[in-house]
């Protein structure tokens, strides 16, 4: 089974987490943490900065690693490095996503997450407020 390596940003502000809704592909309509594929020669952190710039027209600073999620989808294995991040500049402009929301801890279960991201949500709920 093919493995796809991605990096995901857990962008936090005022106790809320930024989530995006996929606007394309097999998982259109599902919610996820923004980010994308790690290209050859890139670190996950570099990939994350590039992907957020490309997808959301925003510069971020990547903080500590939150988790690594390994998940088997029917057609591929996903290896997702997840990092806390903060917006440095830019307005989180949706270029590829259908929608976005700032979700409070109580609202995290209110959207339909991609399965791999759901695993991360469960881990985040276990963390103390940050």
Backbone as JSON Lines, residues from 0, in Angstrom:
{"i":0,"aa":"X","n":[0.84,-1.18,0.0],"ca":[0.0,0.0,0.0],"c":[0.89,1.25,0.0]}
{"i":1,"aa":"X","n":[0.53,2.21,-0.81],"ca":[1.28,3.44,-0.93],"c":[1.14,4.27,0.35]}
{"i":2,"aa":"X","n":[2.23,4.89,0.79],"ca":[2.19,5.78,1.95],"c":[2.29,7.23,1.47]}
{"i":3,"aa":"X","n":[1.4,8.07,1.98],"ca":[1.44,9.5,1.69],"c":[1.8,10.21,2.98]}
{"i":4,"aa":"X","n":[2.87,11.02,2.91],"ca":[3.33,11.78,4.07],"c":[2.83,13.21,3.97]}
{"i":5,"aa":"X","n":[2.13,13.66,5.0],"ca":[1.6,15.01,5.01],"c":[1.94,15.69,6.33]}
{"i":6,"aa":"X","n":[1.8,17.01,6.31],"ca":[1.97,17.81,7.53],"c":[0.69,18.61,7.72]}
{"i":7,"aa":"X","n":[0.25,18.72,8.97],"ca":[-0.99,19.43,9.28],"c":[-0.74,20.47,10.36]}
{"i":8,"aa":"X","n":[-1.42,21.61,10.21],"ca":[-1.27,22.71,11.16],"c":[-2.46,22.78,12.1]}
{"i":9,"aa":"X","n":[-2.17,22.82,13.39],"ca":[-3.19,23.06,14.39],"c":[-3.03,24.53,14.76]}
{"i":10,"aa":"X","n":[-3.77,25.37,14.04],"ca":[-3.65,26.82,14.23],"c":[-4.6,27.23,15.34]}
{"i":11,"aa":"X","n":[-4.05,27.79,16.41],"ca":[-4.86,28.15,17.58],"c":[-4.88,29.66,17.78]}
{"i":12,"aa":"X","n":[-6.04,30.13,18.24],"ca":[-6.19,31.55,18.59],"c":[-7.36,31.67,19.56]}
{"i":13,"aa":"X","n":[-7.13,32.33,20.67],"ca":[-8.19,32.58,21.65],"c":[-8.94,31.3,22.04]}
{"i":14,"aa":"X","n":[-8.21,30.21,22.23],"ca":[-8.83,28.97,22.67],"c":[-9.59,28.22,21.59]}
{"i":15,"aa":"X","n":[-9.47,28.67,20.35],"ca":[-10.15,28.0,19.23],"c":[-9.13,27.42,18.26]}
{"i":16,"aa":"X","n":[-9.59,26.45,17.47],"ca":[-8.73,25.78,16.49],"c":[-9.32,26.0,15.11]}
{"i":17,"aa":"X","n":[-8.43,26.32,14.14],"ca":[-8.86,26.59,12.77],"c":[-9.01,25.29,12.0]}
{"i":18,"aa":"X","n":[-10.18,25.09,11.41],"ca":[-10.47,23.89,10.62],"c":[-10.94,24.3,9.23]}
{"i":19,"aa":"X","n":[-10.59,23.48,8.23],"ca":[-11.0,23.78,6.86],"c":[-11.8,22.6,6.29]}
{"i":20,"aa":"X","n":[-12.7,22.95,5.37],"ca":[-13.54,21.93,4.72],"c":[-13.04,21.72,3.3]}
{"i":21,"aa":"X","n":[-12.77,20.47,2.96],"ca":[-12.23,20.15,1.63],"c":[-13.21,20.55,0.54]}
{"i":22,"aa":"X","n":[-12.68,21.19,-0.5],"ca":[-13.52,21.63,-1.59],"c":[-13.38,20.8,-2.85]}
{"i":23,"aa":"X","n":[-12.64,19.68,-2.76],"ca":[-12.36,18.89,-3.96],"c":[-12.05,17.45,-3.58]}
{"i":24,"aa":"X","n":[-12.05,16.59,-4.58],"ca":[-11.55,15.23,-4.41],"c":[-12.52,14.28,-3.74]}
{"i":25,"aa":"X","n":[-12.0,13.1,-3.47],"ca":[-12.77,11.99,-2.91],"c":[-13.4,12.35,-1.56]}
{"i":26,"aa":"X","n":[-12.72,13.21,-0.8],"ca":[-13.21,13.55,0.54],"c":[-13.79,14.95,0.61]}
{"i":27,"aa":"X","n":[-14.3,15.44,-0.51],"ca":[-14.93,16.76,-0.57],"c":[-16.01,16.87,0.5]}
{"i":28,"aa":"X","n":[-16.01,18.0,1.21],"ca":[-17.03,18.23,2.22],"c":[-16.61,17.84,3.62]}
{"i":29,"aa":"X","n":[-15.59,16.99,3.74],"ca":[-15.09,16.62,5.07],"c":[-14.18,17.73,5.61]}
{"i":30,"aa":"X","n":[-14.08,17.8,6.91],"ca":[-13.26,18.8,7.58],"c":[-11.89,18.23,7.92]}
{"i":31,"aa":"X","n":[-10.9,19.11,7.93],"ca":[-9.53,18.7,8.18],"c":[-8.73,19.85,8.77]}
{"i":32,"aa":"X","n":[-7.55,19.5,9.26],"ca":[-6.59,20.53,9.63],"c":[-5.85,20.92,8.35]}
{"i":33,"aa":"X","n":[-5.62,22.22,8.11],"ca":[-4.95,22.61,6.88],"c":[-3.51,22.1,6.84]}
{"i":34,"aa":"X","n":[-3.03,21.91,5.63],"ca":[-1.67,21.41,5.42],"c":[-1.61,20.7,4.09]}
{"i":35,"aa":"X","n":[-0.67,19.79,3.96],"ca":[-0.57,19.07,2.7],"c":[0.63,18.16,2.64]}
{"i":36,"aa":"X","n":[0.9,17.67,1.43],"ca":[1.95,16.67,1.21],"c":[3.33,17.26,1.47]}
{"i":37,"aa":"X","n":[4.17,16.41,2.05],"ca":[5.58,16.75,2.23],"c":[6.3,16.32,0.95]}
{"i":38,"aa":"X","n":[6.92,17.28,0.27],"ca":[7.64,17.0,-0.97],"c":[9.03,16.46,-0.67]}
{"i":39,"aa":"X","n":[9.63,15.72,-1.62],"ca":[10.99,15.22,-1.41],"c":[11.96,16.35,-1.07]}
{"i":40,"aa":"X","n":[12.8,16.13,-0.07],"ca":[13.78,17.14,0.33],"c":[13.26,18.17,1.32]}
{"i":41,"aa":"X","n":[11.98,18.11,1.63],"ca":[11.37,19.05,2.58],"c":[11.23,18.41,3.95]}
{"i":42,"aa":"X","n":[11.34,19.22,4.99],"ca":[10.96,18.75,6.31],"c":[9.44,18.94,6.43]}
{"i":43,"aa":"X","n":[8.79,18.24,7.35],"ca":[7.35,18.47,7.54],"c":[7.06,19.94,7.87]}
{"i":44,"aa":"X","n":[7.93,20.57,8.65],"ca":[7.71,21.98,9.0],"c":[7.77,22.88,7.77]}
{"i":45,"aa":"X","n":[8.75,22.62,6.88],"ca":[8.87,23.42,5.65],"c":[7.65,23.21,4.76]}
{"i":46,"aa":"X","n":[7.2,21.96,4.67],"ca":[6.02,21.65,3.86],"c":[4.8,22.41,4.39]}
{"i":47,"aa":"X","n":[4.68,22.46,5.69],"ca":[3.53,23.11,6.31],"c":[3.51,24.61,6.01]}
{"i":48,"aa":"X","n":[4.66,25.26,6.13],"ca":[4.75,26.69,5.82],"c":[4.37,26.92,4.36]}
{"i":49,"aa":"X","n":[4.9,26.09,3.45],"ca":[4.61,26.24,2.02],"c":[3.14,25.99,1.72]}
{"i":50,"aa":"X","n":[2.58,24.92,2.26],"ca":[1.18,24.57,1.99],"c":[0.21,25.65,2.5]}
{"i":51,"aa":"X","n":[0.45,26.17,3.7],"ca":[-0.44,27.2,4.25],"c":[-0.33,28.48,3.42]}
{"i":52,"aa":"X","n":[0.87,28.77,2.96],"ca":[1.06,29.94,2.08],"c":[0.27,29.74,0.78]}
{"i":53,"aa":"X","n":[0.37,28.55,0.19],"ca":[-0.3,28.26,-1.08],"c":[-1.82,28.19,-0.94]}
{"i":54,"aa":"X","n":[-2.29,27.5,0.09],"ca":[-3.73,27.24,0.23],"c":[-4.5,28.37,0.9]}
{"i":55,"aa":"X","n":[-3.83,29.1,1.81],"ca":[-4.55,30.08,2.62],"c":[-3.96,31.49,2.54]}
{"i":56,"aa":"X","n":[-2.92,31.68,1.7],"ca":[-2.3,32.99,1.52],"c":[-1.9,33.6,2.86]}
{"i":57,"aa":"X","n":[-1.34,32.75,3.73],"ca":[-1.02,33.15,5.09],"c":[0.35,32.62,5.48]}
{"i":58,"aa":"X","n":[1.09,33.42,6.23],"ca":[2.38,32.99,6.77],"c":[2.16,32.52,8.21]}
{"i":59,"aa":"X","n":[2.73,31.36,8.52],"ca":[2.61,30.83,9.88],"c":[3.98,30.59,10.48]}
{"i":60,"aa":"X","n":[4.02,30.53,11.78],"ca":[5.21,30.02,12.46],"c":[4.82,28.66,13.02]}
{"i":61,"aa":"X","n":[5.67,27.68,12.78],"ca":[5.4,26.32,13.21],"c":[6.0,26.12,14.6]}
{"i":62,"aa":"X","n":[5.18,25.65,15.51],"ca":[5.6,25.43,16.88],"c":[5.91,23.97,17.14]}
{"i":63,"aa":"X","n":[5.59,23.54,18.35],"ca":[5.94,22.17,18.74],"c":[5.09,21.14,18.01]}
{"i":64,"aa":"X","n":[5.69,19.95,17.85],"ca":[4.99,18.84,17.23],"c":[3.95,18.34,18.22]}
{"i":65,"aa":"X","n":[2.73,18.18,17.74],"ca":[1.63,17.75,18.61],"c":[1.47,16.24,18.59]}
{"i":66,"aa":"X","n":[1.6,15.66,17.39],"ca":[1.36,14.22,17.25],"c":[1.75,13.75,15.86]}
{"i":67,"aa":"X","n":[1.9,12.44,15.75],"ca":[1.98,11.81,14.43],"c":[0.81,10.84,14.36]}
{"i":68,"aa":"X","n":[0.04,10.97,13.31],"ca":[-1.11,10.07,13.11],"c":[-0.79,9.14,11.95]}
{"i":69,"aa":"X","n":[-0.94,7.86,12.18],"ca":[-0.8,6.85,11.12],"c":[-2.2,6.29,10.88]}
{"i":70,"aa":"X","n":[-2.67,6.37,9.64],"ca":[-4.04,5.93,9.37],"c":[-4.12,5.22,8.01]}
{"i":71,"aa":"X","n":[-4.8,4.09,7.99],"ca":[-4.98,3.35,6.74],"c":[-6.32,3.69,6.1]}
{"i":72,"aa":"X","n":[-6.26,4.44,5.0],"ca":[-7.43,4.67,4.17],"c":[-7.53,3.47,3.22]}
{"i":73,"aa":"X","n":[-8.67,3.28,2.54],"ca":[-8.8,2.11,1.66],"c":[-7.72,2.02,0.57]}
{"i":74,"aa":"X","n":[-7.28,3.18,0.03],"ca":[-6.36,3.16,-1.12],"c":[-4.93,3.54,-0.77]}
{"i":75,"aa":"X","n":[-4.67,4.03,0.45],"ca":[-3.32,4.44,0.82],"c":[-3.17,4.51,2.34]}
{"i":76,"aa":"X","n":[-1.92,4.55,2.78],"ca":[-1.62,4.76,4.2],"c":[-1.21,6.22,4.37]}
{"i":77,"aa":"X","n":[-1.77,6.89,5.36],"ca":[-1.44,8.28,5.63],"c":[-0.55,8.37,6.86]}
{"i":78,"aa":"X","n":[0.56,9.07,6.69],"ca":[1.43,9.38,7.82],"c":[1.4,10.9,7.97]}
{"i":79,"aa":"X","n":[0.77,11.38,9.04],"ca":[0.52,12.82,9.2],"c":[1.24,13.36,10.43]}
{"i":80,"aa":"X","n":[2.18,14.27,10.17],"ca":[2.88,14.98,11.24],"c":[2.07,16.23,11.56]}
{"i":81,"aa":"X","n":[1.69,16.39,12.82],"ca":[0.82,17.49,13.22],"c":[1.58,18.45,14.13]}
{"i":82,"aa":"X","n":[1.5,19.73,13.81],"ca":[2.23,20.74,14.57],"c":[1.29,21.86,15.0]}
{"i":83,"aa":"X","n":[1.53,22.38,16.2],"ca":[0.85,23.6,16.59],"c":[1.45,24.74,15.77]}
{"i":84,"aa":"X","n":[0.63,25.72,15.41],"ca":[1.11,26.83,14.58],"c":[0.35,28.1,14.93]}
{"i":85,"aa":"X","n":[0.98,29.22,14.6],"ca":[0.35,30.52,14.81],"c":[0.45,31.33,13.53]}
{"i":86,"aa":"X","n":[-0.55,32.16,13.29],"ca":[-0.55,33.05,12.13],"c":[0.44,34.18,12.41]}
{"i":87,"aa":"X","n":[1.34,34.39,11.45],"ca":[2.28,35.51,11.53],"c":[1.72,36.69,10.76]}
{"i":88,"aa":"X","n":[1.23,36.42,9.53],"ca":[0.6,37.46,8.72],"c":[-0.33,36.8,7.71]}
{"i":89,"aa":"X","n":[-1.31,37.58,7.26],"ca":[-2.26,37.05,6.3],"c":[-3.6,36.77,6.96]}
{"i":90,"aa":"X","n":[-4.61,36.61,6.12],"ca":[-5.97,36.5,6.64],"c":[-6.63,35.15,6.47]}
{"i":91,"aa":"X","n":[-5.84,34.08,6.27],"ca":[-6.41,32.74,6.09],"c":[-7.47,32.76,4.97]}
{"i":92,"aa":"X","n":[-7.02,33.14,3.78],"ca":[-7.88,33.24,2.6],"c":[-8.09,31.84,2.01]}
{"i":93,"aa":"X","n":[-9.34,31.47,1.8],"ca":[-9.64,30.13,1.27],"c":[-9.45,30.09,-0.23]}
{"i":94,"aa":"X","n":[-8.39,29.42,-0.68],"ca":[-8.13,29.29,-2.11],"c":[-8.58,27.93,-2.64]}
{"i":95,"aa":"X","n":[-8.5,26.9,-1.81],"ca":[-8.84,25.54,-2.25],"c":[-9.94,24.91,-1.41]}
{"i":96,"aa":"X","n":[-10.3,25.54,-0.32],"ca":[-11.28,24.94,0.58],"c":[-12.67,25.53,0.37]}
{"i":97,"aa":"X","n":[-13.67,24.76,0.75],"ca":[-15.06,25.17,0.61],"c":[-15.46,26.12,1.73]}
{"i":98,"aa":"X","n":[-14.94,25.86,2.93],"ca":[-15.32,26.66,4.1],"c":[-14.24,26.51,5.16]}
{"i":99,"aa":"X","n":[-14.33,27.37,6.17],"ca":[-13.41,27.28,7.31],"c":[-14.13,27.8,8.53]}
{"i":100,"aa":"X","n":[-13.72,27.29,9.7],"ca":[-14.32,27.74,10.96],"c":[-13.28,27.71,12.06]}
{"i":101,"aa":"X","n":[-13.43,28.63,13.01],"ca":[-12.68,28.58,14.25],"c":[-13.55,27.82,15.24]}
{"i":102,"aa":"X","n":[-13.08,26.67,15.68],"ca":[-13.88,25.81,16.54],"c":[-13.36,25.83,17.97]}
{"i":103,"aa":"X","n":[-14.3,26.0,18.9],"ca":[-13.94,25.88,20.31],"c":[-13.83,24.4,20.64]}
{"i":104,"aa":"X","n":[-13.28,24.09,21.79],"ca":[-13.15,22.69,22.22],"c":[-14.51,22.0,22.2]}
{"i":105,"aa":"X","n":[-15.57,22.7,22.59],"ca":[-16.91,22.11,22.64],"c":[-17.49,21.9,21.24]}
{"i":106,"aa":"X","n":[-16.99,22.65,20.25],"ca":[-17.53,22.55,18.88],"c":[-16.79,21.54,18.01]}
{"i":107,"aa":"X","n":[-15.73,20.94,18.54],"ca":[-14.91,20.04,17.71],"c":[-15.7,18.86,17.15]}
{"i":108,"aa":"X","n":[-16.7,18.4,17.89],"ca":[-17.5,17.27,17.41],"c":[-18.63,17.71,16.47]}
{"i":109,"aa":"X","n":[-18.72,19.0,16.2],"ca":[-19.83,19.52,15.42],"c":[-19.62,19.51,13.92]}
{"i":110,"aa":"X","n":[-18.46,19.04,13.46],"ca":[-18.21,18.95,12.01],"c":[-17.79,17.52,11.69]}
{"i":111,"aa":"X","n":[-17.9,17.15,10.42],"ca":[-17.56,15.79,9.99],"c":[-16.09,15.75,9.55]}
{"i":112,"aa":"X","n":[-15.23,15.3,10.45],"ca":[-13.79,15.27,10.21],"c":[-13.41,14.1,9.32]}
{"i":113,"aa":"X","n":[-12.31,14.25,8.58],"ca":[-11.7,13.11,7.92],"c":[-11.27,12.12,9.0]}
{"i":114,"aa":"X","n":[-11.31,10.81,8.71],"ca":[-10.98,9.82,9.75],"c":[-9.64,10.04,10.43]}
{"i":115,"aa":"X","n":[-8.59,10.35,9.69],"ca":[-7.27,10.55,10.31],"c":[-7.28,11.78,11.21]}
{"i":116,"aa":"X","n":[-7.99,12.82,10.79],"ca":[-8.06,14.04,11.59],"c":[-8.89,13.81,12.86]}
{"i":117,"aa":"X","n":[-9.87,12.93,12.76],"ca":[-10.69,12.6,13.92],"c":[-9.83,11.99,15.03]}
{"i":118,"aa":"X","n":[-8.86,11.19,14.63],"ca":[-7.95,10.6,15.6],"c":[-7.16,11.71,16.32]}
{"i":119,"aa":"X","n":[-6.75,12.72,15.57],"ca":[-6.03,13.85,16.16],"c":[-6.93,14.64,17.11]}
{"i":120,"aa":"X","n":[-8.19,14.83,16.72],"ca":[-9.16,15.54,17.57],"c":[-9.25,14.85,18.94]}
{"i":121,"aa":"X","n":[-9.34,13.54,18.92],"ca":[-9.44,12.81,20.2],"c":[-8.2,13.04,21.05]}
{"i":122,"aa":"X","n":[-7.03,13.1,20.41],"ca":[-5.81,13.38,21.16],"c":[-5.81,14.8,21.7]}
{"i":123,"aa":"X","n":[-6.27,15.75,20.89],"ca":[-6.3,17.16,21.32],"c":[-7.22,17.37,22.51]}
{"i":124,"aa":"X","n":[-8.34,16.66,22.53],"ca":[-9.27,16.78,23.65],"c":[-8.6,16.36,24.95]}
{"i":125,"aa":"X","n":[-7.64,15.45,24.83],"ca":[-6.95,14.96,26.0],"c":[-5.87,15.91,26.52]}
{"i":126,"aa":"X","n":[-5.5,16.88,25.69],"ca":[-4.48,17.84,26.11],"c":[-5.1,18.94,26.95]}
{"i":127,"aa":"X","n":[-4.29,19.54,27.78],"ca":[-4.78,20.67,28.56],"c":[-4.97,21.87,27.65]}
{"i":128,"aa":"X","n":[-5.77,22.81,28.06],"ca":[-6.01,24.03,27.28],"c":[-4.67,24.7,27.0]}
{"i":129,"aa":"X","n":[-4.53,25.2,25.75],"ca":[-3.25,25.82,25.42],"c":[-3.41,27.09,24.67]}
